[in-house]
Amino acid sequence: MEDPAVSYWVYTLGNHENPNAAHYLEVDPILPPSGTRVTCAVCHFKHASDQKRLLSKLEEKLCTTCHVTSGSGSVHPVTRFSKTGSVHNVDGAGGSKLECTSCHGPHTINTVSAVGCTQCHFSYIYTLQGSYTVLSDPDNTKKGFSGAAGTGLGGLPNTVGDISDFCIKCHDGSPPTAVADVYTFVPYTIVFPNTNFTTNAGGWNKGTYKSTGHGTRAIMCNWCHESHGSDYPALQRYPEDTSTADGECLRCHNGSYTGAANVKTDLTRTYRHPTLYVFGKHSDT
C-alpha cells in the first residue's frame, strides 16, 4: 500500500491540495470548509517573479497585504507589528531570521483537535473557525501544530498542547533549520537577535520553562507575552509595575490569585526595594 505521506506530498514539495488549509488552493469548489477564497494567484505570479517560490512580494510584505487591518480584508489581523516596544523581527532586524511562514504554513494549516476557552489569552491554542488551527509546526510547517498531546492545562487528553509547547518549538536551544523535501518543509533557519545576555543565563533558550514555578502551574507564555509585537520590551503583554498601577508582575502577585505569592504588600511597606518607582537599573541584557 502506498505511503499516504508520499502520495500527499509527492508533487515537487507538495501538491498543496488540502481542503482544510487556511489558504485554500483548489479551484473547485471555490469555497472550502476553511471559509476563505484565497487561491494560488492571490500570492503567486504564474510565470516568473523576482522573489523566491514565485511570490508576488517579499514574504512579510505579502502577508501584511491582507493581515494588517481588521475587517473584511483580513481574517486574522496582525496590527501588533506596528508596536514600538518590541516585535518578532520578521524583517531581520537585529540579526534575527524568521518569517510569518515559520509559524504559519500558508498551505497546510489543517484540522486538529483544538481546545480553547472563553478568555482568549487563557486558551490552549489559537483557532481559526472552530477546529482550524492558525499555527503550523515550526519543525515541519507541512503540519498543523500538534504539540505534546495531553499536556494542555489540566492534563486533558487529545489536545494539541498549549501555547507554551508551541513557543518552545523554537525557544528550546535548538531552533528549526531550513529543509525542503517531500516530507518536511522548514522555510528558513531560525536565528535569534544578536543580544549580549549577561544576567539571563538561559538567553533565548526556554526549554526548561514548563518545569519552573510558573510552568508547573500551567501559566503559559502568552499570559505574559504577545506573539507578534508589544508596546513594551521583550514582547511583554503588560507594562512594568508602578506605585499606582499593577503591571507585568503585580497583576497576579497582588493577593488576587490563590497560589500566587502576594508581594505587593511587601513592596508598599515603608522600607523596601524601590521596585515600583525606580526603573532600568537591572537588565537581562
N, C-alpha and C positions, 0 to 999 in steps of 0.2 A: 504494500500500500504506500502511495506517495506521501512523503512527509508534508503535512499541511503547511508548515512554516516555509518550505521551499516553494510549494505551489502558490502561496500567497505573495511571496516576495521575489519570485524568480525573474521578473522582468526588470533588468537594469536598476537594481537597488530598490525595486518595489513597484508593483503595478498601481498602487495607490487607490485601488478600488475598495474602499472601506465605507460602507453605508452609514457607519456610526461616527465618522470623522466630524470634527467641529467645522472644518472646511470641506465641504462635500465636493467630490471630484468626478463623479459620474454624471453624465448629462441627462440620462433618463432613468428614473424620474428626477425632475429638477429640484423638487422639494423633499429632502430626505428626513428621517426622524430627528436629525440634529436641528432642523428648523432654519438652516442657512441656505443661501443661494450663491455661495462662493464657489466658483468653478475655476479651472486652471488659468484661463485668460485674465482673470482679475489680478493675478500676481505675477504671471509669466508672459514674456514675449514668445511668439510662436516660432520664430526662425533664428534669431540671434539677439544677444544682449551684451552690454559691457560689464554685466555683473555675473557672478557665478550662478550656475543652475538656471540660466535664462531668466533670472529675476528682473523685474522691470525697474527696481530701485535697489539701493543698498538696503540690507535687511531691516535695520532699525527704522529707517525712513519708510520702508514699505509697510511694516506692521502698524506704525502710527498713522498711516494714511486713514485707516479705519478705527484703530483702537486708541483714540486720543480724546474724544469728547463723548459725552453721554447723548442719548437719543437714538433715533432710528439708524444712524450711520455706524453705531458701534454696539456690539453685543457685550463686550467686556472692556470698558474704557480704562486706560492706564494713565490718567492725567497726573498721577503722582510723579511721573518722570520730570515734571516741571518744578518739583520741590527744590528748594535751595540748600537744605541742610545736608542731605546725603541721598545717593541713589545707587542702585545696582548699575554699574557703568557699562551699559551695552555699547557705548561709543568708544570704549577703550581707554578712557581717561585714567590716569594714574598707573598705567601699565597693565591694567586688567584686561581680560578677554572672556566675554560671554556674550551671547546674543539672545534674543527672545526665544529662538528655537532651541536653545539649550534646556529650557524648561517647558516649552510649549511646542511640541511637534505639530506643525500645522496640518499634516496629512493624517496623522494616526492617533489623535486623541480619541479614545474609544470608550465603549461601555465597560464600566467596572462596578463593583458593589460599593457604592459610595454612601457614607453615613454623615449626616450633619445635624445641626440643631438650630433653634430659632435665633441665637446670637451668633452672627457670622464669625466673629473672631474666636469663638469657642468651638467652631466646627472641626471635625476631623480633617476635612479636605474641602476645598472649594469645588463646587459643582456647576455645570452648565446644563440647565434644563433637565433636572432630575438626576439620572444616573450617568450623565456625560461629564467626565472629569475634564477640567481645563488644563490639567497637568500631565505631562508625559514623564517617563522615567529618564532622568538625566544620563544614566548609564546606557540607555538604549531608547532613543526617542521614537522608535517604531512602536513602542508600547505605551499604553496609558500607565500612569504611576500606580503601582500596586503595593508599595510599601512593605511593611512587615506584617503579614496577616495576623490578626488577633491581638495586635499591640496598641490598638486605639484606647482612648480613655475608658477606664474600667475593664480593660482586657476583653472587650467584646469580640466574639469570633467573626470571621468572614468579613472583616472591614479592610479598607485599603491602607491602613496605617495612618498615623496622624501627621500633621504638617511638619512636626519636628523630624519624622522619618524622612520626609522629602528634603528638607534643608540639609540634613546630614549626608545626603547623597553626594553633595559637593564639599560640605564642610566637615570632612572626615579625615583629612590629611592625605587623601588620595583622590583628588578630583578627576572627573571623566577626561579621557583623552580621545582625540578625534579618531573615528573609524567609520568606514562606509563599506558595507558588503550586503549580501542577501539577507543576513540575519540581524545585523546591528547597524545603527546609524547614530553616531555622535557627531554633530556638525562641526564643533570646534573643541579644541583642548582648552579647558577652563584654566584661566590664570587669574590669581588674586592680585589686587593692587599692591604696589611696592610700598608697604608700610613697615617702618622700622620699629617693630614692637620691642619694648624694653621691660614693661612690668606685667604684660599679659602673656603668661608663659605658653598658653595654648595657641596664641595667634589666631589664625583663621580656622584652626582645627578644633571643632566642637564635637568630635566623635564620642566623647565620654559624657556628653550633656545629659543623656537620659538616665544616667546613674548618679547624677548630682542631686542636691537637695530640691531644686526646682523641678528637675526632670522626673524624679521619682514621685513627685506629687502631680504628675500629668500636666504641668504648666508648659504649654507649647511655645515654640519660637515666636509665633505671630501674636501672642499675648503682649509681647514687649517690643516686637519689631515689625515694621512694614515690609512688604515683599518687594516693592518697586522703588519707592522713594519716600522721603520724610523731610519735614521741616527741621529735624533735629539730627545731631551726629549719629553715626553707627546705625542708621535706619531705625532709630528709636521711635516707637509709636507715640510716646508722651514726652513732654519737656522735663527738664530736671526739676526736682522738688525745691520749693522755696518756702519761706516763712509764712506765706499766705496761700499757697496752693500745693495740693498733693499731686505729684507728677509721676515719673517713671517708677519709683520705688514705693513711696508712701501711699499711692492709690491702693495698694494691697496691705502694706505694713503700717496701717494706721488704726488697727484694732477692729476693723470692719469684717475681717475674714478669719474664720476659725482655722487654726493651724498656721497662720502667717504671723510671725512674731511682731508685736506692736513696738516699733522703735520710735514712732513719732513722739510718744510720751517722753522718752529719754531725750530726744533732740529739742524738746521745748523746755527742759529744765534750765535753771539759772546758769549752771556751769556745764559746758558741753563742747563737743567738737562743733565748730560753726558751719556745719554742713549745709544749712538752709539759706545762708546768705553770703557765703564765700565760694567762688567757683573757679575752676581752671587751674587749681594748684597741683592736682594729680591727673595723670593721663595714661591710658593704656597703650599709648604710642611712645 
